[in-house]
Each structure stands twice: as C-alpha cells, then as structure tokens.
Amino acid sequence: MIDKIFSNIRKKLDVKNDIREEVYSNSRKIIHKCGEGIKYVHSGDYEKVIEYIEKIRKLIDELIEQIKNKDQEFLYNNNIKVMYQEFAELAIFYNIITKDKIVSPKDLGIPVSPYLTGLGDVVGELRRYSLDSVRNEDIESAEKSLNWMESIYENLSSLNYPSGLVHNLRHKTDVARSLVEKTRANVTLSWVMLKHGEKKE
C-alpha cells in the first residue's frame, strides 16, 4: 500500500520538478533581459529600452499563463518574485529618466511587494546616473536624480510592515538612505567646485 502511495507521489513530484526547472530557466532569461535593459537606459539608447520593455512584458505574460495552466503554486515561487522585481526596476528607472514620472504596480501589471523592492533598487541606479551626470558637469540632471532618490526613500521609509509581508524591504530602505546621503554629498561638492571654477574664470 505504501509503495503505491509513494509511486504516485514520485510521479507528481517529477511533474512539479519539470515545471520548476522550466520556471527557473524562463524567469532567469527575463531577469537577464531586465539587466540589459537597464544598461541601455544608462547608455541613452531609449529606443532599445522600449523594445526590451515590450518584449519582457510579453515574456512575463506568457510565463504566468503557462504557470496558471500547469501549477498555480509556482506563481509564488521566489524566481517569479525576483523577475517581477527586476522588471519593476527597469520600467521605473526608464520612466523616471525619460519622462520624469513614476509608474505604479497597476501600470506594470505586477504585485505590490516586488514592485516595492524593485523601487528600492532603483535608488542605486539613480545614484549611478547622478554620478555620471556629475562627471559630465550636468548638475541639473544630477540634482533631479537625487531628488527622485530622496522621494523614493522617504516613501519607502513610511511603510512600517512586517518583513513577511514585503520581504527585504527594510534592508533596501536602509541601503537607500545610505545611498541618498552619499549622493547628496557628491552632488553638493561637485556643485561647489563647479561654481568655484566659474568664479575663477
């Protein structure tokens, strides 16, 4: 009797394992594309970014539909959460840089939790963008990025919920605070040096 029970269990687990491997493979491909998309934002190739965002959104929709048809348990898989998070980071960062606005979880069609952690990661990309602007003596763009960093941090820090509800958000908020402070110092120093140089001339 027990042998038959375990035979059935193995069959079910074999099916689940096949689905797990498929979810892992496809979600990792999407995560990789999100990383490439962020590089294109930094390089200013916005047409390429739009192309990536549209393609990624389609791949996500297809993967979620496959999971729903095979085993909905995998909708809550950690790889799916990371996939949503990386997509949020790309889409939010792109919209801030090109349109000076932020998109919502509803706009992106993703759950709130990975949206928030993705938003936390945007602070790091904005710092990089701000420092690149400083190196190019574009203080206005550097300050605009810093303002967005501060706004994101202030809003994230206003959320006081258990880590079980939004995993890792507190850590990302702490990191965001540190990055905001460092970037503020960098931008302020660069502004002072630039003004000092102008006076010398």
Secondary structure, 3 states (H helix, E strand, C coil): CHHHHHHHHHHHHHHHHHHHHHHHHHHHHHHHHHHHHHHHHHHCCHHHHHHHHHHHHHHHHHHHHHHHHHCHHHHHCHHHHHHHHHHHHHHHHHHHHHHCCCCCHHHHCCCHHHHHHHHHHHHHHHHHHHHHHHHCCCHHHHHHHHHHHHHHHHHHHCCCCCCCCCCCHHHHHHHHHHHHHHHHHHHHHHHHHHHHHHHHC
